[in-house]
Amino acid sequence: MDALAQAQQRMTDDGVPQRAIDVFSSFYQQLEQGATGMIREADVDPLVDIDHAGALAFSDDERRAAAAVTAVVKLNGGLGTSMGLDRAKTLLDVRPDLTFLDVIAGQVLALRRELGVPLPLLFMNSFRTRDDTLAALERYPDLPVDGLPIDFLQNREPKLRADDLTPVDWPADPSLEWCPPGHGDLYTALEVSGILDALIDAGYRYATVSNADNLGAAPDTAMMAWFAASGAPYAAEVCRRTPADVKGGHIVVRKSDGRLVLRETAQTPDEDAAAAADLERHRYFHTNNLWFDLRVMKQTLEERDGILGLPLIRNAKTVDPTDKTSTAVIQIESAMGAAVEVFDGATAIEVDRSRFLPVKTTNDLLLLRSDVYGVGDDFRVRAQVDPVPLINLDRRFFTTIADFDARLPSPPSLLDAHSLTVHGDWRFGADVVVRGDVTLDDTGEAKSVPVAATLG
């Protein structure tokens, strides 16, 4: 049995839907043929002259009408392994007794009450996040919409040995033999789960999608009205890039056909890295907030036998991500934002930075837990200062949640701070206030910031 057949058989034995196996097989064949998904600078133009969401003006009736046919989808497959977690990142507290999931649920329920619309909320969970997430959501019995589940499951695929592309075996922990296919699996998972048909049959027309760890991407009725009025099949929310965003995916325009294309860092040739990082040339990064027409998505999937044709992302890893000496593997992935190039008439809209508040590190988490952000009665997360302070915590002592919580059990006040840089092993007492630019130096030994201290 050849390598692809072995992978297909393993997926079949595991109960992976045939449609998902077909998508994997298409990517596998590209991988065998040496595809890298690279997008050369010479083949693209920068994205320019797009609308800004701040200029949107719609009536209450237009907003309500669009919201009545829109579903909210949150990607919730991440474990937060980079922060030492082994469960869904969205179970973390962002306020005392308030998790990411609580905030998301609160945002949806508040908008339902305000407008009198059903506004379904659906989580795309992974096989690692589903059980804990559903257990946490049991406290919201009114959250599910009649006839629709609260979640659907992301597919999974085998990790492939880097030397021969056969499915890797790892008896020490067989669960590590599997990986998610990247969030580009969203469209396949919606189809094979039956959710896509269920939404359409229930009268819904549009989906708004974002990462569950991005609490800035709250359901927004002005955006819903804009997308409904645009007639576009698909839209990407983009932000102006800053030096902190040069490693993120950005939208470009393909010269050959004028289509918008998402170019990730992993798809940028080394010789084009400088041009790709030029903030004046390529002004916009993709927030991973996006919109699509459910009917157009269904029709396109049917026409293409379930294979949208998203660009391949070849991700080199080790089978055990915590052990760099374990077997080298390839994970076949795709990005959901890459679907922007699939649809005729796909568009992009510039949004304020407030729509992009992802938590990827404990630096981000400290800001979110601090008084820099407030959570309103509508559960919208809003910055209390502009610009927000720059946080740089020593990775040796603050990377994992366990280390972070031990050293920062109570976040300091950062309302009057410009930046906080921590070098070394520092522990913060309660009621600390940071003002201006503060740097704590590494003294070579553990140090403490006293209770109620003012720094700066």
LUMFIKE-138862 format. One record per residue (C-alpha): x, y, z; residue number from 1. Coordinates in Angstrom, 1 decimal. Layout:
<atoms>
((X,Y,Z),NUM),
...
</atoms>
This chain:
<atoms>
((0.0,0.0,0.0),1),
((1.5,3.4,-1.0),2),
((1.9,6.2,1.4),3),
((-1.3,8.1,0.5),4),
((-3.4,4.9,0.6),5),
((-2.0,4.3,4.1),6),
((-3.1,7.8,5.2),7),
((-6.5,7.4,3.6),8),
((-7.0,4.0,5.3),9),
((-6.1,5.4,8.6),10),
((-8.6,8.3,8.2),11),
((-11.3,5.9,7.1),12),
((-10.7,3.6,10.1),13),
((-11.0,6.6,12.3),14),
((-14.3,7.6,10.9),15),
((-13.2,10.8,9.1),16),
((-15.8,11.8,6.5),17),
((-15.0,10.9,2.9),18),
((-15.3,14.5,1.8),19),
((-12.5,15.5,4.3),20),
((-10.4,12.5,3.1),21),
((-10.8,13.8,-0.5),22),
((-9.6,17.3,0.5),23),
((-6.6,15.8,2.4),24),
((-5.8,13.6,-0.7),25),
((-5.8,16.7,-3.0),26),
((-3.4,18.5,-0.7),27),
((-1.3,15.3,-0.3),28),
((-0.9,15.1,-4.1),29),
((0.3,18.7,-4.2),30),
((2.8,17.9,-1.5),31),
((4.1,14.9,-3.4),32),
((4.6,17.1,-6.4),33),
((6.7,19.5,-4.4),34),
((4.1,22.3,-4.0),35),
((5.1,24.8,-1.4),36),
((2.3,27.3,-1.8),37),
((4.8,30.1,-2.3),38),
((3.5,33.4,-3.7),39),
((6.2,35.5,-5.4),40),
((6.3,39.3,-5.0),41),
((6.6,39.6,-8.8),42),
((3.2,38.0,-9.2),43),
((1.2,40.3,-7.0),44),
((0.3,43.9,-6.5),45),
((-0.5,45.5,-3.1),46),
((-4.1,46.0,-1.9),47),
((-5.1,49.6,-2.1),48),
((-8.3,51.8,-2.1),49),
((-10.7,49.9,0.1),50),
((-13.6,51.1,2.3),51),
((-13.2,51.7,6.0),52),
((-15.8,50.3,8.4),53),
((-15.8,53.6,10.3),54),
((-17.6,55.2,7.4),55),
((-20.5,52.7,7.5),56),
((-24.0,54.2,8.0),57),
((-27.1,51.9,8.1),58),
((-30.5,52.3,9.6),59),
((-31.7,50.3,12.6),60),
((-34.0,48.4,10.2),61),
((-31.1,47.5,7.9),62),
((-29.0,46.3,10.8),63),
((-31.8,44.2,12.2),64),
((-32.7,42.7,8.9),65),
((-29.1,41.6,8.3),66),
((-28.6,40.3,11.8),67),
((-31.8,38.2,11.4),68),
((-30.1,36.1,8.7),69),
((-26.6,36.0,10.0),70),
((-24.9,33.2,12.0),71),
((-21.8,33.7,14.2),72),
((-19.0,31.1,14.0),73),
((-16.1,31.0,16.3),74),
((-13.0,28.9,15.8),75),
((-12.3,27.1,19.0),76),
((-9.8,24.4,18.2),77),
((-6.7,25.9,19.8),78),
((-5.3,24.4,23.0),79),
((-2.9,27.2,23.9),80),
((0.0,24.9,23.9),81),
((2.4,27.8,23.4),82),
((1.3,29.0,26.9),83),
((1.6,25.6,28.4),84),
((-2.1,24.7,28.3),85),
((-3.6,21.3,27.5),86),
((-7.2,22.4,27.1),87),
((-9.1,25.0,25.2),88),
((-7.5,28.4,25.5),89),
((-11.0,29.9,25.7),90),
((-11.4,28.4,29.2),91),
((-8.9,30.9,30.5),92),
((-10.2,33.8,32.7),93),
((-10.1,37.3,31.2),94),
((-11.6,38.7,34.3),95),
((-12.3,37.1,37.7),96),
((-14.9,34.4,37.0),97),
((-15.2,35.5,33.3),98),
((-13.7,33.3,30.6),99),
((-13.4,33.9,26.9),100),
((-16.4,31.6,26.4),101),
((-18.4,33.7,28.9),102),
((-17.6,36.9,27.0),103),
((-18.5,35.4,23.6),104),
((-21.8,34.0,25.0),105),
((-22.5,37.3,26.6),106),
((-21.9,39.3,23.4),107),
((-24.3,37.1,21.4),108),
((-27.1,37.0,24.1),109),
((-26.9,40.8,24.5),110),
((-27.3,41.4,20.8),111),
((-30.3,39.0,20.7),112),
((-32.0,40.9,23.5),113),
((-31.3,44.2,21.9),114),
((-32.6,43.4,18.4),115),
((-34.9,40.4,18.9),116),
((-33.0,38.2,16.4),117),
((-32.0,34.6,16.8),118),
((-28.3,35.1,15.9),119),
((-27.0,31.5,16.1),120),
((-23.6,30.9,17.8),121),
((-21.6,27.9,16.5),122),
((-18.2,26.8,17.8),123),
((-15.9,24.8,15.5),124),
((-14.2,22.6,18.1),125),
((-11.3,20.2,17.7),126),
((-11.3,16.7,19.1),127),
((-9.1,18.1,22.0),128),
((-11.4,21.1,22.9),129),
((-14.9,19.8,22.4),130),
((-15.8,18.1,25.7),131),
((-14.4,20.9,28.0),132),
((-16.1,23.6,25.9),133),
((-19.5,22.0,25.8),134),
((-19.3,21.4,29.6),135),
((-18.5,25.1,30.1),136),
((-21.4,26.2,27.9),137),
((-23.9,24.2,29.9),138),
((-24.4,27.3,32.1),139),
((-26.1,29.0,29.1),140),
((-29.2,26.9,28.4),141),
((-30.6,29.7,26.2),142),
((-27.6,29.8,23.9),143),
((-28.5,27.1,21.4),144),
((-31.0,28.1,18.7),145),
((-33.8,25.6,18.0),146),
((-32.8,23.0,15.4),147),
((-29.1,23.9,15.5),148),
((-26.3,22.5,17.6),149),
((-24.0,24.7,19.5),150),
((-20.9,23.3,17.9),151),
((-19.4,21.2,15.1),152),
((-16.2,19.2,14.9),153),
((-13.1,20.1,13.0),154),
((-11.8,17.2,11.0),155),
((-8.4,15.6,11.7),156),
((-5.7,14.0,9.6),157),
((-2.5,12.0,10.2),158),
((0.8,13.6,10.6),159),
((3.2,12.5,7.9),160),
((6.7,11.4,8.3),161),
((9.0,14.0,6.7),162),
((11.2,11.3,5.1),163),
((8.6,9.3,3.2),164),
((5.2,11.0,3.8),165),
((3.7,7.9,5.4),166),
((1.5,8.3,8.5),167),
((3.7,8.6,11.5),168),
((3.4,6.0,14.3),169),
((3.9,7.1,17.9),170),
((3.0,4.4,20.3),171),
((4.0,6.5,23.3),172),
((1.0,8.7,22.7),173),
((-1.1,7.7,19.7),174),
((-3.1,11.0,19.9),175),
((0.0,12.8,18.7),176),
((-0.2,10.9,15.4),177),
((-3.1,13.2,14.5),178),
((-3.4,16.9,13.8),179),
((-6.0,19.4,12.7),180),
((-5.9,20.4,9.0),181),
((-5.6,24.1,9.8),182),
((-8.6,26.4,10.0),183),
((-9.1,26.1,6.2),184),
((-11.0,23.0,7.2),185),
((-13.8,25.3,8.3),186),
((-15.6,24.9,5.0),187),
((-15.3,21.2,4.8),188),
((-16.4,20.8,8.4),189),
((-19.4,23.0,7.9),190),
((-20.5,20.8,5.0),191),
((-19.9,17.3,6.3),192),
((-21.4,18.2,9.7),193),
((-24.6,19.1,8.0),194),
((-24.5,22.6,9.6),195),
((-24.2,24.4,6.3),196),
((-27.5,22.8,5.0),197),
((-29.1,23.3,8.4),198),
((-28.4,27.0,8.4),199),
((-29.6,27.5,4.9),200),
((-32.8,25.5,5.5),201),
((-33.5,27.6,8.6),202),
((-33.3,30.8,6.5),203),
((-29.9,32.1,7.3),204),
((-27.9,33.7,4.5),205),
((-24.6,34.9,6.0),206),
((-21.8,33.8,8.3),207),
((-19.4,35.9,10.3),208),
((-16.3,34.0,11.4),209),
((-13.5,34.8,13.8),210),
((-11.0,33.2,16.2),211),
((-12.5,32.6,19.6),212),
((-9.4,34.1,21.3),213),
((-10.1,37.4,19.5),214),
((-12.6,39.1,21.8),215),
((-12.5,42.3,19.7),216),
((-14.4,40.5,16.9),217),
((-17.8,40.9,18.6),218),
((-20.9,40.5,16.4),219),
((-21.4,43.9,14.8),220),
((-24.7,44.9,13.2),221),
((-23.1,47.6,11.0),222),
((-20.8,45.1,9.6),223),
((-23.6,42.7,9.0),224),
((-25.6,45.3,7.2),225),
((-22.5,46.2,5.1),226),
((-21.9,42.7,4.0),227),
((-25.6,42.1,3.2),228),
((-25.7,45.3,1.1),229),
((-22.3,44.6,-0.6),230),
((-23.7,41.5,-2.5),231),
((-20.2,40.0,-2.2),232),
((-19.9,36.3,-1.8),233),
((-16.9,36.6,0.6),234),
((-15.2,39.4,2.5),235),
((-12.0,39.8,4.6),236),
((-11.6,42.2,7.5),237),
((-8.1,43.8,7.3),238),
((-6.2,46.2,9.5),239),
((-3.4,48.6,8.8),240),
((-0.1,46.9,9.5),241),
((2.4,48.0,12.1),242),
((5.9,46.7,12.8),243),
((4.3,44.2,15.1),244),
((2.4,42.7,12.2),245),
((5.1,41.9,9.6),246),
((4.9,38.2,10.4),247),
((1.1,37.9,9.8),248),
((-0.7,37.1,6.7),249),
((-1.5,40.0,4.4),250),
((-3.8,40.5,1.4),251),
((-2.4,41.0,-2.0),252),
((-3.8,41.3,-5.5),253),
((-2.8,38.6,-8.0),254),
((-1.7,40.1,-11.2),255),
((-2.8,37.3,-13.5),256),
((-6.5,37.7,-12.7),257),
((-7.0,40.6,-10.2),258),
((-8.2,38.3,-7.4),259),
((-7.5,39.0,-3.8),260),
((-5.1,36.5,-2.3),261),
((-4.0,35.8,1.3),262),
((-0.2,35.5,1.6),263),
((1.0,34.0,4.8),264),
((4.6,34.3,6.0),265),
((5.2,30.6,5.2),266),
((4.2,31.4,1.6),267),
((6.7,34.2,1.1),268),
((10.0,33.3,-0.6),269),
((13.0,34.3,1.3),270),
((14.1,36.7,-1.4),271),
((10.7,38.5,-1.1),272),
((10.7,38.8,2.6),273),
((11.8,42.5,2.6),274),
((9.2,43.5,0.1),275),
((6.5,41.6,2.0),276),
((7.5,43.3,5.2),277),
((7.3,46.8,3.7),278),
((4.4,48.5,5.5),279),
((4.1,51.2,2.9),280),
((3.8,48.8,0.1),281),
((1.6,46.1,1.7),282),
((-0.6,48.1,4.1),283),
((-3.1,45.6,5.3),284),
((-2.9,42.4,7.3),285),
((-5.8,39.8,7.6),286),
((-7.4,39.8,11.0),287),
((-8.8,36.3,10.4),288),
((-12.3,37.8,10.7),289),
((-14.2,37.0,7.6),290),
((-17.7,36.8,6.1),291),
((-19.3,34.6,3.5),292),
((-22.6,33.9,1.8),293),
((-23.8,30.5,2.9),294),
((-25.7,29.8,-0.4),295),
((-22.7,30.7,-2.5),296),
((-20.4,28.5,-0.3),297),
((-22.8,25.5,-0.7),298),
((-23.0,25.9,-4.4),299),
((-19.2,26.3,-4.8),300),
((-18.5,23.2,-2.7),301),
((-21.0,21.2,-4.7),302),
((-19.5,22.4,-8.0),303),
((-16.0,21.5,-6.8),304),
((-16.9,18.1,-5.2),305),
((-16.0,19.6,-1.8),306),
((-12.5,20.8,-2.8),307),
((-12.3,24.6,-2.8),308),
((-8.7,24.5,-3.9),309),
((-7.1,26.5,-1.1),310),
((-3.4,26.9,-1.3),311),
((-1.3,24.3,0.6),312),
((0.6,25.2,3.7),313),
((3.4,22.7,4.4),314),
((4.1,22.9,8.1),315),
((7.3,21.1,9.3),316),
((7.1,19.9,13.0),317),
((8.1,17.1,15.2),318),
((5.5,14.4,16.1),319),
((5.7,15.4,19.8),320),
((5.8,19.2,19.7),321),
((7.4,19.3,23.2),322),
((10.3,17.0,22.1),323),
((12.4,18.4,19.3),324),
((14.3,15.1,19.0),325),
((11.1,13.2,18.1),326),
((10.3,12.1,14.6),327),
((10.2,14.9,12.0),328),
((6.7,15.2,10.4),329),
((4.8,17.3,7.9),330),
((1.4,18.7,8.7),331),
((-0.8,19.5,5.8),332),
((-2.6,22.7,6.5),333),
((-4.6,25.5,4.9),334),
((-5.9,28.9,6.0),335),
((-9.6,29.8,6.0),336),
((-8.7,33.3,4.9),337),
((-7.2,31.9,1.7),338),
((-10.7,31.3,0.4),339),
((-10.8,35.0,-0.5),340),
((-9.2,34.0,-3.9),341),
((-11.8,31.3,-4.6),342),
((-14.8,33.6,-5.2),343),
((-15.6,36.1,-8.0),344),
((-16.3,39.4,-6.4),345),
((-14.7,38.7,-3.1),346),
((-13.8,41.9,-1.3),347),
((-12.0,43.4,1.8),348),
((-12.9,46.1,4.3),349),
((-10.5,48.0,6.6),350),
((-11.5,47.8,10.3),351),
((-10.2,49.5,13.4),352),
((-7.6,47.8,15.5),353),
((-10.3,47.3,18.1),354),
((-11.6,44.4,16.0),355),
((-8.3,42.6,16.5),356),
((-7.5,41.6,20.1),357),
((-6.0,38.1,19.8),358),
((-4.4,36.5,22.8),359),
((-1.4,34.5,21.6),360),
((1.0,35.2,24.5),361),
((0.9,36.1,28.2),362),
((1.8,39.6,27.1),363),
((-1.6,39.8,25.4),364),
((-3.3,38.2,28.3),365),
((-1.9,40.7,30.8),366),
((-3.3,43.6,28.8),367),
((-6.7,41.9,28.5),368),
((-6.9,41.2,32.3),369),
((-5.7,44.7,33.2),370),
((-7.7,48.0,33.5),371),
((-6.5,48.8,29.9),372),
((-9.6,47.0,28.7),373),
((-13.2,47.2,30.0),374),
((-16.0,44.8,29.5),375),
((-19.4,46.5,29.2),376),
((-22.9,45.4,29.9),377),
((-23.1,44.2,26.3),378),
((-19.9,42.2,26.9),379),
((-18.0,44.2,24.3),380),
((-14.3,44.5,25.1),381),
((-13.2,48.1,24.7),382),
((-9.8,49.8,25.3),383),
((-9.8,52.5,27.9),384),
((-6.7,54.2,26.5),385),
((-5.2,54.8,23.1),386),
((-2.6,53.6,22.3),387),
((-2.5,50.6,24.6),388),
((0.8,50.0,26.4),389),
((3.5,47.7,25.0),390),
((4.1,44.7,27.2),391),
((7.2,42.5,27.1),392),
((7.5,39.9,29.8),393),
((10.6,37.7,30.1),394),
((9.9,34.5,28.3),395),
((11.9,32.4,30.7),396),
((9.5,33.2,33.6),397),
((6.2,34.3,32.1),398),
((5.6,32.1,29.0),399),
((3.3,29.4,30.6),400),
((0.0,30.2,32.3),401),
((1.2,28.5,35.5),402),
((4.4,30.7,35.7),403),
((2.4,33.8,34.7),404),
((-0.3,33.3,37.3),405),
((2.3,32.6,40.0),406),
((4.1,35.8,39.3),407),
((1.2,38.0,38.3),408),
((-1.8,36.8,40.4),409),
((-3.3,40.3,40.3),410),
((-2.7,42.4,37.2),411),
((-1.2,45.9,37.8),412),
((-2.9,49.0,36.8),413),
((-1.7,50.0,33.3),414),
((-4.0,52.9,32.5),415),
((-1.1,55.4,32.8),416),
((1.6,53.1,31.4),417),
((3.3,53.5,28.0),418),
((5.3,50.2,28.3),419),
((6.2,47.5,30.8),420),
((9.3,45.4,30.2),421),
((10.3,42.7,32.6),422),
((13.7,41.1,32.5),423),
((14.2,38.3,35.0),424),
((12.2,36.5,37.7),425),
((9.8,39.2,39.2),426),
((6.7,38.6,41.3),427),
((4.0,41.3,41.5),428),
((2.1,42.1,44.7),429),
((-1.5,43.3,44.5),430),
((-2.6,46.9,43.6),431),
((0.6,47.7,41.7),432),
((0.4,50.8,39.5),433),
((2.6,51.3,36.4),434),
((3.1,54.7,34.9),435),
((5.1,55.8,31.8),436),
((7.8,53.5,30.6),437),
((9.0,51.0,33.1),438),
((11.7,48.4,32.8),439),
((12.5,45.9,35.6),440),
((16.1,44.5,35.2),441),
((17.3,41.0,35.7),442),
((19.3,40.9,38.9),443),
((20.1,37.2,38.7),444),
((17.8,36.3,41.5),445),
((14.0,36.3,42.2),446),
((12.7,39.7,43.1),447),
((9.3,41.1,44.1),448),
((7.3,44.3,43.5),449),
((5.7,45.2,46.8),450),
((2.0,45.5,47.4),451),
((0.5,48.8,46.2),452),
((3.9,49.9,44.7),453),
((3.9,52.6,42.0),454),
((6.4,52.0,39.3),455),
((7.6,54.8,37.0),456),
</atoms>
